[in-house]
Amino acid sequence: MGTALRQYRQAAKLDQPQAAEVIASSQARISRVESGHATPRVIEVRLLLDAYDVTDPEVRAKLEDLAKHSKNRGWWLEHAEHLRPDYVDHIALEDDATYIREWQPVMVPGLLQTQAYAEAVIADGPHCIDPERVAELVKVRVGRQAKIEEGGASYTAILWEAVVAHPLVSVEIHRE
């Protein structure tokens, strides 16, 4: 959302101090919003889009919706102690995405895995993982799927034939 707001501000030929005046705030606030370190309130989004002459109802609705549902941002941070830093970054990027494309030559992609499939591939992975950690990682996997299920992003997955023909998990789990 921050990137879009910055692009609209720049297209309107306004600088950050001018944008800050629109919402009666500071340049630092605009900078934090545009860099993704702060989430604007819905009213701020509306005021900024008005100032930037953004009239497309779809764009406005999407950005307002993002601001409205921003309280769910960072849901994965409560699990961060169980995650690698690069995976935390991956989830953050995925959470901000509006379109996700994925190629998977070996297994069903995480965003399409059932809970049983996720448990099986995580537990049987190359690293010995205790059952508590497996449960946490499965929660994260299921949490990642929520964005797709709620329509927050378009998702396309391309699977190699082997993903279907040669399952990594039991046939029963794979059929789910």
C-alpha positions in Angstrom: 0.0 0.0 0.0 2.8 2.4 0.9 4.4 2.0 -2.5 1.2 2.7 -4.3 0.6 5.8 -2.2 4.1 7.0 -3.0 3.6 6.5 -6.7 0.3 8.4 -6.6 1.9 11.2 -4.7 4.8 11.5 -7.1 2.4 11.4 -10.1 0.5 14.3 -8.5 3.8 16.1 -8.2 3.5 16.5 -4.4 6.3 16.1 -2.0 6.1 14.4 1.4 5.6 17.7 3.4 2.7 18.6 1.2 1.2 15.2 1.6 1.6 15.5 5.4 -0.3 18.7 5.4 -3.2 16.9 3.7 -3.6 14.6 6.7 -2.5 17.1 9.3 0.6 15.0 10.1 4.3 15.0 9.7 6.6 14.3 6.9 8.0 11.4 9.0 4.5 9.9 9.1 4.2 10.0 5.3 7.7 8.5 5.0 6.8 5.6 7.4 3.5 4.9 5.5 5.2 5.0 2.2 8.0 2.7 3.4 5.6 0.2 4.9 6.7 0.9 8.5 3.3 2.4 9.4 -0.2 1.8 8.2 -2.5 4.7 7.4 -6.0 4.9 8.8 -8.8 4.7 6.2 -9.6 8.4 6.5 -5.9 9.2 5.8 -6.0 7.0 2.7 -9.1 8.8 1.5 -7.7 12.2 2.0 -4.4 11.4 0.3 -6.1 9.8 -2.7 -8.3 12.9 -3.0 -5.2 15.1 -2.9 -3.5 12.9 -5.5 -6.6 13.0 -7.8 -7.0 9.2 -7.7 -10.6 8.7 -8.8 -10.6 5.0 -9.9 -13.1 3.4 -7.6 -11.4 0.0 -7.7 -8.0 1.5 -6.7 -9.6 3.6 -3.9 -11.6 0.6 -2.6 -8.6 -1.7 -2.6 -6.4 0.8 -0.7 -9.1 1.7 1.8 -9.7 -2.0 2.3 -6.0 -2.6 3.0 -6.0 0.2 5.5 -9.2 -1.2 7.2 -7.8 -4.7 7.5 -4.3 -3.7 8.4 -4.7 -4.9 12.0 -4.1 -8.4 10.7 -0.6 -7.3 9.4 2.2 -9.0 11.0 0.2 -12.0 12.3 3.3 -14.2 11.6 5.4 -12.3 14.1 4.0 -14.2 17.0 5.6 -17.3 15.5 8.9 -15.6 14.6 10.9 -17.5 17.2 10.1 -20.7 15.3 10.9 -19.3 11.8 14.1 -18.5 9.9 14.6 -14.8 9.3 14.4 -15.3 5.5 11.0 -17.1 5.9 9.7 -14.2 8.0 10.7 -11.9 5.2 9.1 -14.2 2.6 5.8 -14.2 4.6 5.9 -10.4 4.9 6.4 -10.0 1.1 3.7 -12.5 0.4 1.3 -10.7 2.8 1.8 -7.4 0.9 1.4 -9.1 -2.5 -1.7 -8.7 -4.6 -0.6 -11.4 -7.1 1.4 -14.5 -6.3 2.8 -16.9 -8.8 4.6 -20.0 -7.9 6.4 -22.9 -9.6 6.8 -26.1 -7.7 8.6 -29.1 -9.3 8.6 -31.4 -6.2 5.6 -30.9 -3.9 2.3 -29.3 -3.5 3.0 -25.6 -2.8 2.6 -24.4 0.8 -0.4 -22.2 -0.1 -2.3 -25.2 -1.4 -1.3 -27.8 1.2 -3.9 -29.3 3.5 -3.0 -29.3 7.2 -2.3 -33.0 7.0 0.0 -32.6 4.0 1.8 -29.7 5.7 2.3 -31.8 8.9 3.6 -34.7 6.9 6.2 -32.8 4.8 7.4 -30.7 7.7 7.7 -33.6 10.1 9.3 -35.8 7.5 11.7 -33.1 6.3 15.4 -33.3 6.3 15.7 -31.8 9.8 14.6 -33.4 13.0 11.9 -31.2 14.3 10.1 -31.7 17.6 6.3 -32.0 17.4 5.7 -28.6 19.0 7.7 -26.9 16.3 5.9 -28.9 13.6 2.6 -27.6 15.0 3.8 -24.0 15.0 5.1 -24.3 11.4 1.8 -25.8 10.3 -0.1 -22.9 11.9 2.1 -20.5 9.9 1.4 -22.4 6.7 -2.3 -22.3 7.3 -2.1 -18.6 8.2 -0.4 -17.9 4.9 -3.3 -19.5 3.1 -5.8 -17.1 4.7 -4.8 -14.3 2.3 -5.6 -16.4 -0.7 -8.8 -17.7 0.8 -10.0 -14.2 1.7 -9.4 -13.0 -1.8 -6.6 -10.7 -0.7 -4.3 -11.9 -3.6 -4.6 -13.6 -6.9 -2.7 -16.9 -6.9 -1.4 -19.0 -9.7 0.6 -22.2 -9.2 2.4 -24.2 -11.8 3.2 -27.8 -10.8 5.4 -30.3 -12.5 3.7 -33.5 -13.3 5.8 -35.3 -10.7 4.1 -33.4 -7.9 0.9 -35.3 -8.8 2.4 -38.6 -10.1 4.9 -39.2 -7.4 3.6 -37.9 -4.0 6.0 -37.2 -1.2 3.3 -38.1 1.4 0.9 -41.0 1.7 -1.6 -41.5 -1.0 -4.4 -40.8 1.5 -3.0 -37.5 2.5 -2.1 -36.6 -1.1 -5.7 -37.2 -2.2 -7.0 -34.6 0.2 
